[in-house]
Amino acid sequence: MRILLTRAKADAERTATKLAALEHQAIISPVLEVLATSVALPSGSFDAIIATSAHAFTTGARSLANIPLYAVGERTREAAERAAWSAPIHIADNAETLIALLRSDLRRGQHVLYLAGRDRKPDIEAAAQAIGLDLDFIETYAAREILSLRDEAERALRDGELDAVLHYSRRSAELFIAVMKRAELWEEAARLRHYALSDDVAEPLAAHGFRTFVAEEPSEDHLVALLREAAPD
């Protein structure tokens, strides 16, 4: 299959390597660029650190490495390990299971730091308030919107040389929709198969009438597996 990847460049390149091993051809055209914010990490004592993305770790993160970490996903664990994390790392598959871990392990009043993105859902902060945690957050990264396709990707889409798009976040799915409207590529996009990481990611795609398939679990392995299960004849 010929597959469009719209996630951030470094992430898309890793995915393209996986797809190539399965004899799929990837074309990369990010709709987001992830940038570090250069924010200073706070001083003080924390009982736990929360991170929901591998992009959360700044160059100063090593100063927090002796504090237990609660994180979403194996890539976030790997990023923490590259930051020389020495304290226990507790991994959850998604935000919902991470919140369950926080409820199980942490007590009301404990001081927790959230290494957050600038554009994020309110789930973690709402859960921390419900649990009664003393939560601080710093925005260590931000995602800049890219509102046009690369020339190669636009040409392939116009010429009917793509079969599918992989969608990893609701925001990137919504940006893809905006880019298609802006470039007047709606009919071309509607002919593709759209593979979404979760129901939340799929919702805006399905609402706009795209043929959308959802991974059984919100992981890249399950998303890539979906390519085999729902591939065109």
MARBA-3410 file (N, C-alpha, C, O; in Angstrom, 1 decimal):
233
0.8,-1.2,0.0,0.0,0.0,0.0,0.9,1.3,0.0,2.0,1.2,0.5 ~ 0.3,2.3,-0.5,1.0,3.6,-0.5,0.3,4.5,0.5,-0.9,4.8,0.4 ~ 1.0,4.9,1.5,0.4,5.4,2.7,1.0,6.8,3.0,2.2,7.0,3.0 ~ 0.1,7.8,3.3,0.4,9.1,3.7,0.6,9.1,5.2,-0.3,8.7,6.0 ~ 1.7,9.7,5.7,1.9,9.9,7.1,1.9,11.4,7.4,2.7,12.1,6.8
1.1,11.8,8.3,1.0,13.3,8.6,1.5,13.6,10.0,1.4,14.8,10.4 ~ 2.0,12.7,10.7,2.5,13.0,12.1,3.9,13.7,12.0,4.4,13.9,10.9 ~ 4.4,14.2,13.1,5.6,15.0,13.1,6.7,14.2,12.5,6.8,13.0,12.5 ~ 7.7,14.9,11.9,8.7,14.3,11.0,9.4,13.2,11.6,9.5,12.1,11.0 ~ 10.0,13.3,12.8,10.8,12.3,13.4,10.0,11.0,13.7,10.4,9.9,13.4
8.8,11.2,14.2,7.8,10.1,14.4,7.5,9.5,13.1,7.4,8.2,13.0 ~ 7.2,10.2,12.1,6.8,9.7,10.8,7.9,8.9,10.2,7.7,7.8,9.5 ~ 9.1,9.3,10.3,10.3,8.6,9.8,10.4,7.2,10.4,10.7,6.2,9.8 ~ 10.2,7.1,11.7,10.2,5.8,12.4,9.1,4.9,11.9,9.3,3.7,11.6 ~ 7.9,5.5,11.7,6.8,4.7,11.2,7.0,4.3,9.8,6.7,3.1,9.4
7.6,5.1,8.9,7.9,4.8,7.6,8.9,3.6,7.5,8.7,2.7,6.6 ~ 9.8,3.5,8.4,10.7,2.3,8.5,10.0,1.0,8.8,10.2,0.0,8.2 ~ 9.0,1.1,9.7,8.2,-0.1,10.0,7.4,-0.5,8.8,7.3,-1.7,8.5 ~ 6.8,0.5,8.1,6.0,0.2,7.0,6.8,-0.4,5.8,6.3,-1.3,5.1 ~ 8.0,0.1,5.6,8.9,-0.4,4.6,9.2,-1.9,4.8,9.3,-2.7,3.9
9.3,-2.3,6.1,9.6,-3.7,6.4,8.4,-4.6,6.1,8.6,-5.8,5.9 ~ 7.3,-4.0,6.0,6.0,-4.7,5.6,5.7,-4.5,4.1,4.6,-4.9,3.7 ~ 6.6,-3.9,3.4,6.5,-3.7,2.0,5.4,-2.7,1.6,4.8,-2.7,0.5 ~ 5.2,-1.7,2.5,4.4,-0.6,2.2,5.3,0.6,1.9,6.4,0.7,2.4 ~ 4.8,1.5,1.1,5.5,2.7,0.7,4.9,3.9,1.5,3.7,4.1,1.3
5.7,4.7,2.2,5.2,5.8,2.9,5.6,7.1,2.3,6.7,7.2,1.8 ~ 4.7,8.1,2.3,5.0,9.4,1.9,4.8,10.3,3.1,3.7,10.3,3.7 ~ 5.8,11.1,3.5,5.7,11.9,4.8,5.3,13.3,4.4,6.0,14.0,3.6 ~ 4.3,13.8,5.1,3.9,15.2,5.0,3.3,15.7,6.3,2.1,15.6,6.4 ~ 4.1,16.1,7.3,3.6,16.4,8.6,2.6,17.6,8.6,2.8,18.5,7.8
1.6,17.5,9.4,0.7,18.6,9.6,1.0,19.3,11.0,0.4,20.3,11.3 ~ 2.0,18.8,11.7,2.5,19.3,12.9,4.0,19.3,13.0,4.6,18.3,12.5 ~ 4.6,20.3,13.6,6.0,20.3,13.9,6.2,20.5,15.4,5.7,21.5,16.0 ~ 6.8,19.5,16.1,7.0,19.6,17.5,8.2,20.3,17.9,9.3,20.1,17.4 ~ 8.1,21.3,18.7,9.2,22.2,19.1,9.3,22.3,20.6,8.3,22.3,21.4
10.5,22.2,21.1,10.8,22.4,22.6,10.5,23.9,22.9,10.8,24.8,22.1 ~ 10.0,24.1,24.1,9.6,25.5,24.5,10.8,26.2,25.3,10.7,27.4,25.5 ~ 11.8,25.5,25.6,12.9,26.0,26.4,12.5,26.5,27.7,13.2,27.4,28.3 ~ 11.4,26.0,28.3,11.0,26.5,29.6,11.9,25.9,30.7,12.4,24.8,30.5 ~ 12.1,26.6,31.7,13.0,26.2,32.8,12.2,25.2,33.7,11.0,25.4,34.0
12.8,24.1,34.1,12.2,23.2,35.0,12.2,23.8,36.4,13.1,24.5,36.8 ~ 11.1,23.6,37.1,10.9,24.2,38.4,11.8,23.5,39.5,12.1,22.3,39.4 ~ 12.2,24.2,40.5,12.9,23.7,41.6,11.8,23.2,42.6,10.7,23.6,42.5 ~ 12.3,22.5,43.6,11.3,22.0,44.6,11.3,20.5,44.7,11.9,19.8,43.9 ~ 10.5,20.0,45.6,10.4,18.6,45.8,9.1,18.1,45.3,8.0,18.6,45.5
9.2,17.0,44.5,8.0,16.4,43.9,7.9,14.9,44.3,9.0,14.2,44.4 ~ 6.7,14.4,44.4,6.5,13.0,44.8,6.4,12.1,43.5,6.7,10.9,43.6 ~ 6.1,12.7,42.4,5.9,12.0,41.1,6.0,12.9,40.0,5.7,14.1,40.1 ~ 6.4,12.4,38.8,6.4,13.1,37.5,5.4,12.4,36.6,5.3,11.2,36.6 ~ 4.7,13.2,35.8,3.8,12.7,34.8,4.3,13.1,33.4,4.6,14.3,33.2
4.3,12.2,32.4,4.6,12.5,31.0,3.7,11.7,30.1,3.6,10.5,30.3 ~ 3.1,12.3,29.2,2.2,11.6,28.3,2.8,11.5,26.8,2.1,11.0,25.9 ~ 4.0,12.0,26.6,4.6,12.1,25.3,6.1,12.0,25.4,6.7,12.5,26.4 ~ 6.7,11.3,24.5,8.2,11.3,24.4,8.8,12.6,24.2,10.0,12.9,24.5 ~ 8.0,13.6,23.7,8.5,14.9,23.5,8.6,15.8,24.8,9.1,16.9,24.8
8.2,15.2,25.9,8.1,16.0,27.1,9.4,16.3,27.8,9.5,17.2,28.6 ~ 10.4,15.5,27.4,11.7,15.5,28.2,12.7,16.6,27.6,13.1,16.4,26.4 ~ 12.9,17.6,28.3,13.9,18.6,27.9,15.3,18.2,28.3,15.5,17.2,29.0 ~ 16.3,19.0,27.9,17.6,18.7,28.3,17.9,18.8,29.8,18.8,18.2,30.3 ~ 17.0,19.5,30.5,17.1,19.6,32.0,16.4,18.5,32.7,16.4,18.5,34.0
15.8,17.6,32.0,15.0,16.6,32.7,15.8,15.6,33.6,15.2,15.0,34.5 ~ 17.1,15.6,33.4,17.9,14.7,34.3,17.8,15.1,35.7,18.0,14.3,36.6 ~ 17.5,16.4,36.0,17.4,16.8,37.4,16.2,16.2,38.1,16.1,16.3,39.3 ~ 15.3,15.7,37.3,14.1,15.0,37.9,14.2,13.5,37.9,13.2,12.8,38.3 ~ 15.3,13.0,37.4,15.4,11.5,37.1,15.3,10.6,38.4,15.2,9.4,38.2
15.4,11.2,39.5,15.3,10.3,40.8,13.9,10.4,41.4,13.7,9.9,42.5 ~ 12.9,10.8,40.6,11.5,10.9,41.1,10.7,9.9,40.2,10.9,9.8,39.0 ~ 9.9,9.1,40.9,9.0,8.1,40.1,8.3,8.8,39.0,7.7,9.9,39.1 ~ 8.3,8.1,37.8,7.6,8.7,36.6,6.4,7.9,36.3,6.5,6.6,36.3 ~ 5.3,8.5,35.9,4.1,7.9,35.4,3.9,8.4,34.0,3.8,9.6,33.7
4.0,7.4,33.0,4.1,7.8,31.6,3.2,7.0,30.7,2.8,5.9,31.1 ~ 2.8,7.6,29.6,2.0,6.9,28.6,2.9,6.4,27.5,3.6,7.2,26.8 ~ 3.0,5.1,27.2,3.6,4.5,26.1,5.1,4.2,26.2,5.8,4.8,27.0 ~ 5.5,3.2,25.4,6.9,2.7,25.5,7.8,3.8,25.0,9.0,3.8,25.4 ~ 7.4,4.5,24.0,8.3,5.6,23.5,8.6,6.6,24.5,9.7,7.2,24.6
7.7,6.9,25.4,7.9,7.8,26.5,8.9,7.2,27.5,9.7,7.9,28.0 ~ 8.7,5.9,27.7,9.7,5.3,28.6,11.1,5.4,28.0,12.1,5.7,28.7 ~ 11.2,5.1,26.7,12.5,5.2,26.1,13.1,6.6,26.2,14.3,6.7,26.4 ~ 12.3,7.6,26.0,12.8,9.0,26.1,13.3,9.3,27.5,14.3,9.9,27.7 ~ 12.6,8.8,28.5,13.0,9.0,29.9,14.3,8.2,30.2,15.2,8.8,30.9
14.4,7.1,29.6,15.7,6.3,29.8,16.9,7.0,29.2,18.0,7.0,29.7 ~ 16.6,7.7,28.0,17.7,8.5,27.4,18.0,9.7,28.2,19.1,10.2,28.2 ~ 17.1,10.1,29.1,17.4,11.2,30.0,17.9,10.7,31.3,18.0,11.4,32.3 ~ 18.4,9.4,31.3,19.0,8.8,32.4,18.1,8.7,33.7,18.6,8.9,34.8 ~ 16.8,8.3,33.4,15.9,8.2,34.5,16.3,7.0,35.4,16.5,5.9,34.9
16.5,7.3,36.7,16.9,6.3,37.6,15.8,5.8,38.6,15.9,4.7,39.1 ~ 14.8,6.6,38.7,13.6,6.1,39.6,12.7,5.2,38.8,12.8,5.1,37.6 ~ 11.8,4.5,39.5,10.9,3.6,38.8,10.0,4.4,37.8,9.6,5.5,38.0 ~ 9.8,3.7,36.6,9.0,4.2,35.5,7.7,3.4,35.4,7.8,2.2,35.1 ~ 6.6,3.9,35.6,5.3,3.2,35.6,4.6,3.6,34.2,4.3,4.7,34.0
4.4,2.5,33.4,3.9,2.8,32.1,2.4,2.4,31.9,2.0,1.3,32.4 ~ 1.7,3.2,31.3,0.3,2.9,30.9,0.1,3.0,29.4,0.9,3.7,28.7 ~ -0.8,2.3,28.9,-1.1,2.3,27.4,-1.7,3.6,26.9,-1.4,3.9,25.8 ~ -2.5,4.2,27.8,-3.2,5.4,27.3,-3.5,6.3,28.6,-3.2,5.9,29.7 ~ -4.1,7.4,28.3,-4.3,8.4,29.4,-5.3,7.8,30.4,-5.2,8.0,31.6
-6.3,7.0,30.0,-7.2,6.4,30.9,-6.6,5.5,31.9,-6.9,5.5,33.1 ~ -5.7,4.6,31.4,-5.0,3.6,32.3,-4.0,4.4,33.2,-3.7,3.9,34.3 ~ -3.4,5.4,32.6,-2.5,6.2,33.4,-3.2,6.8,34.6,-2.7,6.8,35.8 ~ -4.4,7.3,34.4,-5.2,7.9,35.5,-5.5,6.9,36.5,-5.5,7.1,37.7 ~ -5.8,5.7,36.1,-6.1,4.6,37.0,-4.9,4.3,37.9,-5.0,4.0,39.1
-3.7,4.3,37.3,-2.4,4.1,38.0,-2.2,5.2,39.1,-1.9,5.0,40.2 ~ -2.5,6.5,38.7,-2.4,7.6,39.6,-3.3,7.4,40.8,-2.9,7.7,41.9 ~ -4.5,7.0,40.5,-5.5,6.8,41.6,-5.0,5.7,42.6,-5.2,5.8,43.8 ~ -4.4,4.7,42.0,-4.0,3.5,42.8,-2.8,3.8,43.6,-2.7,3.4,44.8 ~ -1.8,4.6,43.1,-0.5,4.7,43.7,-0.3,6.0,44.5,0.5,6.0,45.5
-1.0,7.1,44.2,-0.7,8.3,44.8,-1.8,8.7,45.8,-3.0,8.3,45.7 ~ -1.4,9.6,46.8,-2.4,10.0,47.8,-2.7,11.4,47.7,-1.9,12.2,47.1 ~ -3.8,11.8,48.2,-4.3,13.2,48.3,-3.2,14.0,48.9,-2.6,13.7,49.9 ~ -2.9,15.2,48.3,-2.0,16.1,48.8,-0.5,15.9,48.3,0.3,16.8,48.5 ~ -0.2,14.8,47.6,1.1,14.6,47.1,1.4,15.6,46.0,0.5,16.0,45.2
2.7,16.0,45.9,3.1,17.1,45.0,3.6,16.4,43.7,4.5,15.6,43.7 ~ 2.9,16.7,42.6,3.2,16.1,41.3,3.5,17.1,40.2,2.8,18.2,40.2 ~ 4.4,16.8,39.4,4.7,17.7,38.2,4.4,17.0,36.9,4.8,15.9,36.7 ~ 3.6,17.7,36.1,3.2,17.2,34.8,4.0,17.9,33.7,4.0,19.1,33.6 ~ 4.8,17.1,33.0,5.6,17.6,31.8,4.7,17.6,30.6,4.5,16.5,30.0
4.1,18.7,30.3,2.9,18.7,29.4,3.2,19.4,28.1,4.2,20.1,27.9 ~ 2.4,19.1,27.1,2.4,19.9,25.8,1.5,21.1,25.9,0.6,21.2,26.7 ~ 1.8,22.1,25.1,1.0,23.3,25.1,-0.4,23.1,24.7,-1.4,23.7,25.3 ~ -0.6,22.2,23.7,-2.0,21.8,23.3,-2.3,20.4,23.8,-1.7,19.5,23.3 ~ -3.2,20.3,24.7,-3.5,19.0,25.3,-4.9,19.0,25.8,-5.6,20.0,25.9
-5.3,17.7,26.0,-6.7,17.5,26.6,-6.6,17.7,28.1,-5.5,17.6,28.7 ~ -7.7,18.0,28.7,-7.7,18.4,30.2,-7.7,17.1,31.1,-7.9,17.3,32.3 ~ -7.7,15.9,30.5,-7.9,14.7,31.3,-7.0,14.6,32.5,-7.5,14.3,33.6 ~ -5.7,14.8,32.3,-4.8,14.6,33.4,-5.0,15.6,34.5,-5.0,15.2,35.7 ~ -5.2,16.8,34.2,-5.4,17.8,35.2,-6.7,17.7,35.9,-6.8,17.9,37.2
-7.7,17.3,35.2,-9.0,17.0,35.9,-8.9,15.8,36.8,-9.5,15.9,37.9 ~ -8.2,14.8,36.4,-8.1,13.6,37.3,-7.3,13.9,38.5,-7.6,13.5,39.6 ~ -6.2,14.7,38.3,-5.4,15.1,39.5,-6.2,15.9,40.5,-6.1,15.7,41.7 ~ -7.1,16.8,40.0,-7.9,17.5,40.9,-8.9,16.6,41.6,-9.1,16.8,42.8 ~ -9.4,15.6,40.9,-10.4,14.7,41.5,-9.7,13.8,42.6,-10.3,13.5,43.6
-8.5,13.4,42.3,-7.7,12.6,43.3,-7.3,13.4,44.5,-7.1,12.9,45.6 ~ -7.1,14.7,44.3,-6.7,15.6,45.3,-5.2,15.8,45.3,-4.6,16.2,46.4 ~ -4.5,15.6,44.2,-3.1,15.9,44.1,-2.8,17.3,44.0,-3.6,18.1,43.5 ~ -1.6,17.7,44.5,-1.1,19.1,44.4,-0.3,19.1,43.1,0.9,18.8,43.1 ~ -1.0,19.4,42.0,-0.4,19.3,40.6,0.2,20.6,40.1,-0.5,21.6,40.1
1.5,20.6,39.7,2.1,21.7,38.9,2.3,21.1,37.5,2.4,19.9,37.3 ~ 2.3,22.0,36.6,2.6,21.6,35.2,3.5,22.6,34.5,3.5,23.8,34.9 ~ 4.3,22.2,33.6,5.1,23.1,32.8,5.0,22.5,31.3,4.9,21.3,31.1 ~ 4.9,23.5,30.4,4.7,23.1,29.0,6.1,23.0,28.4,6.7,24.0,28.0 ~ 6.6,21.8,28.2,7.9,21.6,27.7,8.0,21.5,26.2,9.1,21.5,25.7
6.9,21.3,25.5,6.9,21.3,24.1,5.6,21.8,23.5,4.6,21.9,24.2 ~ 5.7,22.2,22.3,4.5,22.7,21.6,4.5,22.1,20.1,5.5,21.8,19.6 ~ 3.3,22.1,19.6,3.2,21.5,18.2,2.7,22.7,17.3,1.6,23.2,17.5 ~ 3.5,23.0,16.3,3.1,24.1,15.4,2.4,23.5,14.2,2.8,22.5,13.7 ~ 1.3,24.1,13.8,0.5,23.6,12.7,1.2,23.9,11.3,1.8,24.9,11.1
1.1,22.9,10.4,1.6,23.1,9.1,0.4,22.9,8.2,-0.2,21.8,8.1 ~ -0.1,23.9,7.5,-1.4,23.9,6.8,-1.3,23.7,5.3,-2.1,24.2,4.6 ~ -0.3,22.9,4.9,-0.2,22.6,3.5,0.6,21.3,3.4,1.4,21.0,4.3 ~ 0.3,20.5,2.4,1.1,19.3,2.1,2.4,19.6,1.4,2.5,20.6,0.8 ~ 3.4,18.7,1.6,4.6,18.8,0.8,4.2,18.5,-0.6,3.3,17.8,-0.9
5.1,19.0,-1.5,4.8,18.9,-3.0,4.6,17.5,-3.4,3.7,17.1,-4.1 ~ 5.5,16.6,-2.9,5.4,15.2,-3.3,4.1,14.6,-2.8,3.5,13.8,-3.6 ~ 3.7,14.9,-1.6,2.4,14.3,-1.1,1.2,14.9,-1.8,0.3,14.1,-2.2 ~ 1.2,16.2,-2.1,0.1,16.7,-2.8,0.0,16.2,-4.3,-1.1,15.9,-4.7 ~ 1.1,16.0,-4.9,1.1,15.4,-6.3,0.6,14.0,-6.3,-0.2,13.6,-7.1
1.1,13.2,-5.3,0.6,11.8,-5.2,-0.9,11.7,-4.9,-1.6,10.9,-5.5 ~ -1.4,12.6,-4.1,-2.8,12.6,-3.8,-3.6,13.0,-5.0,-4.6,12.4,-5.4 ~ -3.2,14.1,-5.7,-3.9,14.6,-6.9,-3.9,13.5,-8.0,-4.9,13.4,-8.8 ~ -2.8,12.8,-8.1,-2.6,11.8,-9.2,-3.2,10.4,-8.8,-3.1,9.5,-9.6 ~ -3.8,10.3,-7.7,-4.4,9.0,-7.3,-3.4,7.9,-6.9,-3.6,6.8,-7.1
-2.2,8.4,-6.4,-1.1,7.4,-6.1,-1.0,7.0,-4.7,-0.1,6.4,-4.3 ~ -2.1,7.4,-3.9,-2.1,7.0,-2.5,-3.3,6.1,-2.2,-4.3,6.2,-2.9 ~ -3.1,5.2,-1.2,-4.2,4.3,-0.9,-4.8,4.6,0.5,-6.0,4.4,0.7 ~ -4.0,5.2,1.4,-4.4,5.3,2.8,-3.7,6.4,3.5,-2.7,6.9,3.0 ~ -4.2,6.8,4.6,-3.6,7.8,5.6,-3.7,7.2,7.0,-4.7,6.6,7.4
-2.6,7.3,7.7,-2.6,6.9,9.1,-2.7,8.2,10.0,-2.1,9.2,9.8 ~ -3.6,8.1,10.9,-3.9,9.2,11.8,-3.6,8.8,13.3,-4.2,7.8,13.8 ~ -2.8,9.6,13.9,-2.3,9.3,15.3,-2.9,10.1,16.4,-2.9,9.7,17.6 ~ -3.5,11.3,16.1,-4.1,12.1,17.1,-5.3,12.8,16.5,-5.4,13.0,15.3 ~ -6.2,13.2,17.4,-7.4,13.9,17.0,-7.0,15.3,16.3,-7.5,15.7,15.3
-6.0,15.9,17.0,-5.6,17.2,16.4,-5.0,17.1,15.0,-5.4,17.9,14.1 ~ -4.2,16.1,14.8,-3.6,16.0,13.4,-4.7,15.5,12.4,-4.6,15.9,11.3 ~ -5.7,14.8,12.9,-6.8,14.4,12.0,-7.6,15.6,11.6,-8.0,15.8,10.4 ~ -7.9,16.5,12.6,-8.6,17.7,12.3,-7.8,18.7,11.4,-8.4,19.3,10.5 ~ -6.5,18.7,11.6,-5.6,19.5,10.7,-5.6,18.9,9.3,-5.6,19.7,8.3
-5.6,17.6,9.2,-5.6,17.0,7.8,-6.9,17.4,7.1,-6.8,17.8,5.9 ~ -8.0,17.4,7.8,-9.3,17.8,7.2,-9.2,19.3,6.7,-9.6,19.6,5.6 ~ -8.6,20.1,7.6,-8.5,21.5,7.2,-7.6,21.7,6.0,-7.8,22.5,5.1 ~ -6.5,20.9,5.9,-5.6,21.0,4.8,-6.2,20.6,3.5,-6.0,21.2,2.5 ~ -7.0,19.5,3.6,-7.7,19.0,2.4,-8.7,20.1,1.9,-8.8,20.2,0.7
-9.4,20.7,2.8,-10.3,21.8,2.3,-9.6,22.9,1.7,-10.0,23.5,0.7 ~ -8.5,23.3,2.4,-7.7,24.5,1.9,-7.1,24.2,0.5,-7.1,25.1,-0.3 ~ -6.7,23.0,0.3,-6.0,22.7,-1.0,-7.0,22.2,-2.0,-6.6,21.8,-3.1 ~ -8.2,22.2,-1.7,-9.3,21.7,-2.6,-9.0,20.2,-3.1,-9.0,19.9,-4.3 ~ -8.6,19.4,-2.1,-8.3,18.0,-2.3,-9.3,17.1,-1.7,-9.0,15.9,-1.4
-10.5,17.6,-1.4,-11.5,16.8,-0.7,-11.9,15.5,-1.4,-11.9,14.5,-0.7 ~ -12.2,15.6,-2.6,-12.6,14.4,-3.3,-11.5,13.3,-3.4,-11.7,12.1,-3.2 ~ -10.3,13.8,-3.5,-9.1,12.9,-3.5,-9.0,12.2,-2.2,-8.7,11.0,-2.1 ~ -9.1,13.0,-1.1,-9.0,12.5,0.3,-10.1,11.5,0.6,-9.9,10.5,1.3 ~ -11.3,11.8,0.1,-12.4,10.9,0.3,-12.3,9.5,-0.3,-12.9,8.6,0.1
-11.4,9.4,-1.3,-11.2,8.1,-2.0,-10.3,7.2,-1.2,-10.2,6.0,-1.4 ~ -9.5,7.8,-0.2,-8.6,7.0,0.6,-9.2,6.3,1.7,-10.3,6.5,2.1 ~ -8.5,5.3,2.2,-8.9,4.6,3.5,-8.1,5.4,4.6,-6.9,5.7,4.5 ~ -8.8,5.6,5.7,-8.3,6.4,6.8,-8.2,5.4,8.0,-9.2,4.9,8.5 ~ -7.0,5.3,8.6,-6.7,4.4,9.7,-6.4,5.2,10.9,-5.5,6.0,10.9
-7.2,5.0,12.0,-7.1,5.9,13.2,-6.7,5.1,14.4,-7.0,3.9,14.5 ~ -5.9,5.8,15.2,-5.3,5.1,16.4,-6.4,4.8,17.4,-6.3,3.8,18.2 ~ -7.5,5.6,17.5,-8.5,5.4,18.5,-9.8,5.9,18.0,-9.9,6.6,17.0 ~ -10.9,5.7,18.7,-12.2,6.2,18.4,-12.2,7.7,18.4,-12.8,8.4,17.6 ~ -11.5,8.3,19.4,-11.4,9.7,19.5,-10.7,10.3,18.2,-11.2,11.4,17.7
-9.7,9.7,17.8,-9.0,10.2,16.6,-9.9,10.0,15.3,-9.9,10.9,14.5 ~ -10.7,8.9,15.3,-11.5,8.6,14.2,-12.7,9.5,14.1,-13.2,9.7,13.0 ~ -13.2,10.1,15.2,-14.5,10.8,15.2,-14.6,11.9,14.2,-15.6,11.9,13.4 ~ -13.6,12.9,14.1,-13.8,13.9,13.1,-13.7,13.4,11.6,-14.3,13.9,10.7 ~ -12.9,12.3,11.4,-12.8,11.7,10.1,-14.1,11.1,9.6,-14.6,11.4,8.5
-14.7,10.3,10.5,-16.0,9.7,10.2,-17.1,10.7,10.1,-18.0,10.5,9.2 ~ -17.0,11.7,10.9,-18.1,12.8,10.8,-18.1,13.5,9.4,-19.1,14.0,9.0 ~ -16.9,13.5,8.8,-16.8,14.1,7.5,-16.9,13.1,6.3,-16.7,13.4,5.2 ~ -17.4,11.9,6.7,-17.7,10.9,5.6,-16.5,10.1,5.1,-16.7,9.4,4.1 ~ -15.3,10.2,5.7,-14.2,9.4,5.3,-14.4,7.9,5.7,-14.9,7.7,6.8
-13.9,7.0,4.9,-13.9,5.6,5.3,-12.9,5.4,6.3,-11.7,5.5,6.0 ~ -13.3,5.1,7.5,-12.4,5.1,8.7,-12.4,3.8,9.4,-13.4,3.2,9.7 ~ -11.2,3.3,9.7,-11.0,2.1,10.4,-10.2,2.4,11.7,-9.2,3.2,11.6 ~ -10.6,1.8,12.8,-10.0,2.1,14.1,-9.2,0.9,14.7,-9.7,-0.2,14.6 ~ -8.0,1.2,15.2,-7.2,0.1,15.8,-7.9,-0.5,17.0,-8.6,0.2,17.7
-7.7,-1.8,17.2,-8.3,-2.5,18.3,-7.9,-1.9,19.6,-8.7,-1.8,20.6 ~ -6.6,-1.5,19.7,-6.0,-0.8,20.9,-5.2,0.4,20.4,-4.7,0.3,19.3 ~ -5.1,1.4,21.2,-4.4,2.6,20.8,-2.9,2.5,20.8,-2.3,3.2,21.6 ~ -2.4,1.7,20.0,-0.9,1.6,19.9,-0.6,1.5,18.4,-1.4,1.1,17.6 ~ 0.7,1.9,18.1,1.1,1.8,16.7,1.1,0.4,16.1,0.7,0.2,15.0
1.5,-0.6,16.9,1.4,-2.0,16.5,0.0,-2.4,16.0,-0.1,-3.1,15.0 ~ -1.0,-2.0,16.8,-2.3,-2.4,16.5,-2.8,-1.6,15.2,-3.6,-2.1,14.4 ~ -2.3,-0.3,15.1,-2.7,0.5,14.0,-2.1,-0.1,12.7,-2.8,-0.2,11.7 ~ -0.9,-0.5,12.7,-0.2,-1.1,11.6,-0.9,-2.5,11.3,-1.0,-2.9,10.1 ~ -1.2,-3.2,12.3,-1.9,-4.5,12.1,-3.2,-4.3,11.4,-3.6,-5.2,10.6
-3.9,-3.2,11.6,-5.1,-2.9,10.9,-5.0,-2.8,9.4,-5.9,-3.0,8.7 ~ -3.8,-2.4,9.0,-3.5,-2.3,7.5,-3.7,-3.7,6.9,-4.3,-3.8,5.8 ~ -3.3,-4.7,7.5,-3.5,-6.1,7.0,-5.0,-6.5,7.0,-5.5,-7.1,6.1 ~ -5.6,-6.2,8.2,-7.0,-6.7,8.3,-8.0,-5.9,7.4,-8.9,-6.5,6.9 ~ -7.7,-4.6,7.2,-8.7,-3.8,6.4,-8.1,-3.4,5.1,-8.7,-2.5,4.5
-7.1,-4.1,4.6,-6.5,-3.7,3.3,-7.4,-4.0,2.2,-8.2,-4.9,2.2 ~ -7.4,-3.1,1.2,-8.2,-3.3,0.0,-7.9,-4.6,-0.7,-6.7,-5.1,-0.7 ~ -8.9,-5.2,-1.4,-8.6,-6.5,-2.1,-7.8,-6.2,-3.3,-7.5,-7.1,-4.1
END
